[in-house]
Amino acid sequence: MKKRFYVFGFLSLLAFDTLAQLSFKYAAIHALPLQADTAWLLRVFSMPWIYGAFVGYLGAFFSWMTLLKHAPIGPAFAASHLEILSVMLLSVWLFNEKIGWPQMLAAVLIVAGVICLAFSENELHPEAADGEEHAVR
């Protein structure tokens, strides 16, 4: 049951973070040229993408707070950065971004880091693998 909570929680965090980043990109594209006036602000806040960014950040905040209550901080913090991969991959499709070998290497290293932290947490706190909650020390 606890593993299902973690999977759902981190997938929610990933989805909300990705929504926020992609929405900000779309809002930024449509907000150009940047101007410091009321007309520009009205234009920005008339776009649905800015609200997608707000929803993404609010959802990510509440997902993160819920996860932090139950998950060990090391693996949780590392896994919270998986949106870098989702944003990178979706940017290829949505914005015609290019991915080179440095980005691919970085993606592999991010995933490897998350996996290493998860395994090390299980070794340090085997009771967490059995479903017990971590006590605040």
Rosetta constraint file for C-alpha pairs under 8 A:
AtomPair CA 1 CA 5 HARMONIC 6.43 0.50
AtomPair CA 1 CA 131 HARMONIC 7.78 0.50
AtomPair CA 2 CA 6 HARMONIC 6.35 0.50
AtomPair CA 2 CA 131 HARMONIC 5.72 0.50
AtomPair CA 3 CA 7 HARMONIC 6.12 0.50
AtomPair CA 3 CA 131 HARMONIC 7.86 0.50
AtomPair CA 4 CA 8 HARMONIC 6.02 0.50
AtomPair CA 5 CA 9 HARMONIC 5.83 0.50
AtomPair CA 6 CA 10 HARMONIC 5.94 0.50
AtomPair CA 6 CA 67 HARMONIC 7.36 0.50
AtomPair CA 6 CA 71 HARMONIC 7.57 0.50
AtomPair CA 7 CA 11 HARMONIC 6.01 0.50
AtomPair CA 8 CA 12 HARMONIC 6.03 0.50
AtomPair CA 9 CA 13 HARMONIC 6.18 0.50
AtomPair CA 9 CA 63 HARMONIC 6.30 0.50
AtomPair CA 9 CA 64 HARMONIC 7.99 0.50
AtomPair CA 9 CA 66 HARMONIC 7.88 0.50
AtomPair CA 9 CA 67 HARMONIC 6.39 0.50
AtomPair CA 10 CA 14 HARMONIC 5.95 0.50
AtomPair CA 10 CA 63 HARMONIC 7.77 0.50
AtomPair CA 10 CA 67 HARMONIC 7.73 0.50
AtomPair CA 10 CA 79 HARMONIC 7.34 0.50
AtomPair CA 10 CA 80 HARMONIC 7.23 0.50
AtomPair CA 11 CA 15 HARMONIC 6.04 0.50
AtomPair CA 12 CA 16 HARMONIC 6.10 0.50
AtomPair CA 12 CA 59 HARMONIC 7.97 0.50
AtomPair CA 12 CA 60 HARMONIC 7.48 0.50
AtomPair CA 12 CA 63 HARMONIC 6.59 0.50
AtomPair CA 13 CA 17 HARMONIC 5.98 0.50
AtomPair CA 13 CA 59 HARMONIC 7.32 0.50
AtomPair CA 13 CA 60 HARMONIC 5.07 0.50
AtomPair CA 13 CA 63 HARMONIC 5.47 0.50
AtomPair CA 13 CA 64 HARMONIC 6.50 0.50
AtomPair CA 13 CA 80 HARMONIC 7.06 0.50
AtomPair CA 14 CA 18 HARMONIC 5.98 0.50
AtomPair CA 14 CA 60 HARMONIC 7.76 0.50
AtomPair CA 14 CA 80 HARMONIC 7.07 0.50
AtomPair CA 14 CA 82 HARMONIC 6.70 0.50
AtomPair CA 14 CA 83 HARMONIC 5.38 0.50
AtomPair CA 14 CA 86 HARMONIC 7.83 0.50
AtomPair CA 15 CA 19 HARMONIC 6.05 0.50
AtomPair CA 15 CA 56 HARMONIC 7.90 0.50
AtomPair CA 15 CA 83 HARMONIC 7.78 0.50
AtomPair CA 16 CA 20 HARMONIC 6.19 0.50
AtomPair CA 16 CA 55 HARMONIC 7.57 0.50
AtomPair CA 16 CA 56 HARMONIC 4.36 0.50
AtomPair CA 16 CA 57 HARMONIC 6.61 0.50
AtomPair CA 16 CA 59 HARMONIC 5.59 0.50
AtomPair CA 16 CA 60 HARMONIC 5.06 0.50
AtomPair CA 17 CA 21 HARMONIC 6.29 0.50
AtomPair CA 17 CA 56 HARMONIC 5.77 0.50
AtomPair CA 17 CA 57 HARMONIC 6.49 0.50
AtomPair CA 17 CA 59 HARMONIC 7.98 0.50
AtomPair CA 17 CA 60 HARMONIC 5.68 0.50
AtomPair CA 17 CA 83 HARMONIC 6.14 0.50
AtomPair CA 18 CA 22 HARMONIC 6.07 0.50
AtomPair CA 18 CA 56 HARMONIC 7.43 0.50
AtomPair CA 18 CA 83 HARMONIC 5.62 0.50
AtomPair CA 18 CA 86 HARMONIC 6.56 0.50
AtomPair CA 18 CA 87 HARMONIC 5.78 0.50
AtomPair CA 19 CA 23 HARMONIC 5.84 0.50
AtomPair CA 19 CA 52 HARMONIC 6.68 0.50
AtomPair CA 19 CA 53 HARMONIC 6.50 0.50
AtomPair CA 19 CA 56 HARMONIC 5.23 0.50
AtomPair CA 20 CA 24 HARMONIC 6.14 0.50
AtomPair CA 20 CA 52 HARMONIC 6.32 0.50
AtomPair CA 20 CA 53 HARMONIC 3.99 0.50
AtomPair CA 20 CA 54 HARMONIC 6.83 0.50
AtomPair CA 20 CA 55 HARMONIC 7.18 0.50
AtomPair CA 20 CA 56 HARMONIC 4.26 0.50
AtomPair CA 20 CA 57 HARMONIC 5.75 0.50
AtomPair CA 21 CA 25 HARMONIC 6.33 0.50
AtomPair CA 21 CA 53 HARMONIC 6.82 0.50
AtomPair CA 21 CA 56 HARMONIC 7.97 0.50
AtomPair CA 21 CA 87 HARMONIC 7.11 0.50
AtomPair CA 22 CA 26 HARMONIC 6.30 0.50
AtomPair CA 22 CA 53 HARMONIC 7.73 0.50
AtomPair CA 22 CA 87 HARMONIC 6.89 0.50
AtomPair CA 22 CA 91 HARMONIC 7.91 0.50
AtomPair CA 23 CA 27 HARMONIC 6.02 0.50
AtomPair CA 23 CA 49 HARMONIC 4.85 0.50
AtomPair CA 23 CA 50 HARMONIC 6.37 0.50
AtomPair CA 23 CA 52 HARMONIC 5.59 0.50
AtomPair CA 23 CA 53 HARMONIC 5.02 0.50
AtomPair CA 24 CA 28 HARMONIC 5.92 0.50
AtomPair CA 24 CA 49 HARMONIC 6.71 0.50
AtomPair CA 24 CA 50 HARMONIC 6.41 0.50
AtomPair CA 24 CA 53 HARMONIC 5.72 0.50
AtomPair CA 25 CA 29 HARMONIC 6.22 0.50
AtomPair CA 26 CA 30 HARMONIC 6.31 0.50
AtomPair CA 26 CA 49 HARMONIC 6.23 0.50
AtomPair CA 27 CA 31 HARMONIC 5.89 0.50
AtomPair CA 27 CA 44 HARMONIC 7.07 0.50
AtomPair CA 27 CA 47 HARMONIC 7.05 0.50
AtomPair CA 27 CA 49 HARMONIC 5.25 0.50
AtomPair CA 27 CA 50 HARMONIC 5.72 0.50
AtomPair CA 28 CA 32 HARMONIC 6.62 0.50
AtomPair CA 30 CA 44 HARMONIC 7.73 0.50
AtomPair CA 31 CA 40 HARMONIC 7.46 0.50
AtomPair CA 31 CA 43 HARMONIC 7.22 0.50
AtomPair CA 31 CA 44 HARMONIC 5.80 0.50
AtomPair CA 34 CA 40 HARMONIC 7.35 0.50
AtomPair CA 35 CA 40 HARMONIC 5.92 0.50
AtomPair CA 36 CA 40 HARMONIC 6.82 0.50
AtomPair CA 36 CA 41 HARMONIC 7.88 0.50
AtomPair CA 37 CA 41 HARMONIC 6.60 0.50
AtomPair CA 38 CA 42 HARMONIC 6.13 0.50
AtomPair CA 39 CA 43 HARMONIC 6.15 0.50
AtomPair CA 40 CA 44 HARMONIC 6.16 0.50
AtomPair CA 41 CA 45 HARMONIC 6.11 0.50
AtomPair CA 42 CA 46 HARMONIC 6.00 0.50
AtomPair CA 43 CA 47 HARMONIC 6.82 0.50
AtomPair CA 44 CA 50 HARMONIC 7.05 0.50
AtomPair CA 45 CA 50 HARMONIC 6.47 0.50
AtomPair CA 45 CA 51 HARMONIC 7.85 0.50
AtomPair CA 47 CA 51 HARMONIC 7.58 0.50
AtomPair CA 48 CA 52 HARMONIC 6.37 0.50
AtomPair CA 49 CA 53 HARMONIC 6.28 0.50
AtomPair CA 50 CA 54 HARMONIC 6.48 0.50
AtomPair CA 51 CA 55 HARMONIC 6.12 0.50
AtomPair CA 52 CA 56 HARMONIC 5.98 0.50
AtomPair CA 53 CA 57 HARMONIC 6.16 0.50
AtomPair CA 54 CA 58 HARMONIC 6.09 0.50
AtomPair CA 55 CA 59 HARMONIC 5.92 0.50
AtomPair CA 56 CA 60 HARMONIC 5.96 0.50
AtomPair CA 57 CA 61 HARMONIC 5.99 0.50
AtomPair CA 58 CA 62 HARMONIC 6.35 0.50
AtomPair CA 59 CA 63 HARMONIC 6.01 0.50
AtomPair CA 60 CA 64 HARMONIC 5.87 0.50
AtomPair CA 61 CA 65 HARMONIC 6.14 0.50
AtomPair CA 62 CA 66 HARMONIC 6.13 0.50
AtomPair CA 63 CA 67 HARMONIC 6.16 0.50
AtomPair CA 64 CA 68 HARMONIC 6.03 0.50
AtomPair CA 64 CA 80 HARMONIC 7.99 0.50
AtomPair CA 65 CA 69 HARMONIC 6.41 0.50
AtomPair CA 66 CA 70 HARMONIC 7.06 0.50
AtomPair CA 67 CA 71 HARMONIC 5.54 0.50
AtomPair CA 67 CA 76 HARMONIC 7.52 0.50
AtomPair CA 68 CA 72 HARMONIC 7.14 0.50
AtomPair CA 68 CA 73 HARMONIC 6.67 0.50
AtomPair CA 68 CA 76 HARMONIC 7.28 0.50
AtomPair CA 70 CA 133 HARMONIC 6.25 0.50
AtomPair CA 70 CA 134 HARMONIC 6.89 0.50
AtomPair CA 71 CA 75 HARMONIC 7.93 0.50
AtomPair CA 71 CA 76 HARMONIC 6.23 0.50
AtomPair CA 71 CA 133 HARMONIC 7.79 0.50
AtomPair CA 71 CA 134 HARMONIC 7.40 0.50
AtomPair CA 72 CA 76 HARMONIC 6.10 0.50
AtomPair CA 72 CA 121 HARMONIC 7.55 0.50
AtomPair CA 72 CA 134 HARMONIC 6.90 0.50
AtomPair CA 73 CA 77 HARMONIC 5.76 0.50
AtomPair CA 74 CA 78 HARMONIC 6.38 0.50
AtomPair CA 74 CA 117 HARMONIC 6.45 0.50
AtomPair CA 74 CA 118 HARMONIC 7.90 0.50
AtomPair CA 74 CA 121 HARMONIC 7.66 0.50
AtomPair CA 75 CA 79 HARMONIC 5.93 0.50
AtomPair CA 75 CA 114 HARMONIC 6.10 0.50
AtomPair CA 75 CA 117 HARMONIC 5.09 0.50
AtomPair CA 75 CA 118 HARMONIC 5.20 0.50
AtomPair CA 75 CA 121 HARMONIC 7.24 0.50
AtomPair CA 76 CA 80 HARMONIC 6.01 0.50
AtomPair CA 77 CA 81 HARMONIC 7.02 0.50
AtomPair CA 78 CA 82 HARMONIC 7.52 0.50
AtomPair CA 78 CA 110 HARMONIC 8.00 0.50
AtomPair CA 78 CA 113 HARMONIC 7.20 0.50
AtomPair CA 78 CA 114 HARMONIC 5.36 0.50
AtomPair CA 78 CA 117 HARMONIC 7.57 0.50
AtomPair CA 79 CA 114 HARMONIC 5.70 0.50
AtomPair CA 82 CA 86 HARMONIC 6.80 0.50
AtomPair CA 82 CA 110 HARMONIC 7.41 0.50
AtomPair CA 82 CA 111 HARMONIC 7.58 0.50
AtomPair CA 83 CA 87 HARMONIC 5.81 0.50
AtomPair CA 84 CA 88 HARMONIC 6.03 0.50
AtomPair CA 85 CA 89 HARMONIC 6.11 0.50
AtomPair CA 85 CA 107 HARMONIC 6.22 0.50
AtomPair CA 86 CA 90 HARMONIC 6.01 0.50
AtomPair CA 87 CA 91 HARMONIC 5.83 0.50
AtomPair CA 88 CA 92 HARMONIC 6.69 0.50
AtomPair CA 88 CA 99 HARMONIC 7.92 0.50
AtomPair CA 89 CA 93 HARMONIC 7.09 0.50
AtomPair CA 90 CA 94 HARMONIC 5.95 0.50
AtomPair CA 90 CA 95 HARMONIC 7.99 0.50
AtomPair CA 91 CA 95 HARMONIC 5.04 0.50
AtomPair CA 91 CA 96 HARMONIC 6.46 0.50
AtomPair CA 91 CA 97 HARMONIC 5.63 0.50
AtomPair CA 92 CA 96 HARMONIC 4.69 0.50
AtomPair CA 92 CA 97 HARMONIC 4.40 0.50
AtomPair CA 92 CA 98 HARMONIC 6.07 0.50
AtomPair CA 92 CA 99 HARMONIC 7.33 0.50
AtomPair CA 93 CA 97 HARMONIC 7.46 0.50
AtomPair CA 99 CA 103 HARMONIC 5.93 0.50
AtomPair CA 99 CA 104 HARMONIC 6.98 0.50
AtomPair CA 100 CA 104 HARMONIC 6.39 0.50
AtomPair CA 101 CA 105 HARMONIC 5.98 0.50
AtomPair CA 102 CA 106 HARMONIC 6.11 0.50
AtomPair CA 103 CA 107 HARMONIC 6.11 0.50
AtomPair CA 104 CA 108 HARMONIC 6.29 0.50
AtomPair CA 105 CA 109 HARMONIC 6.21 0.50
AtomPair CA 106 CA 110 HARMONIC 6.14 0.50
AtomPair CA 107 CA 111 HARMONIC 6.33 0.50
AtomPair CA 108 CA 112 HARMONIC 6.04 0.50
AtomPair CA 109 CA 113 HARMONIC 5.98 0.50
AtomPair CA 110 CA 114 HARMONIC 6.34 0.50
AtomPair CA 111 CA 115 HARMONIC 6.24 0.50
AtomPair CA 112 CA 116 HARMONIC 6.05 0.50
AtomPair CA 113 CA 117 HARMONIC 6.13 0.50
AtomPair CA 114 CA 118 HARMONIC 6.17 0.50
AtomPair CA 115 CA 119 HARMONIC 6.21 0.50
AtomPair CA 116 CA 120 HARMONIC 6.04 0.50
AtomPair CA 117 CA 121 HARMONIC 6.03 0.50
AtomPair CA 118 CA 122 HARMONIC 6.44 0.50
AtomPair CA 119 CA 123 HARMONIC 6.37 0.50
AtomPair CA 120 CA 124 HARMONIC 6.15 0.50
AtomPair CA 121 CA 125 HARMONIC 5.84 0.50
AtomPair CA 121 CA 126 HARMONIC 7.76 0.50
AtomPair CA 122 CA 126 HARMONIC 5.00 0.50
AtomPair CA 122 CA 127 HARMONIC 7.91 0.50
AtomPair CA 122 CA 128 HARMONIC 6.70 0.50
AtomPair CA 122 CA 129 HARMONIC 6.11 0.50
AtomPair CA 125 CA 129 HARMONIC 7.56 0.50
AtomPair CA 126 CA 130 HARMONIC 7.05 0.50
AtomPair CA 127 CA 131 HARMONIC 6.78 0.50
AtomPair CA 127 CA 132 HARMONIC 5.80 0.50
AtomPair CA 128 CA 132 HARMONIC 5.08 0.50
AtomPair CA 128 CA 133 HARMONIC 6.24 0.50
AtomPair CA 128 CA 134 HARMONIC 6.80 0.50
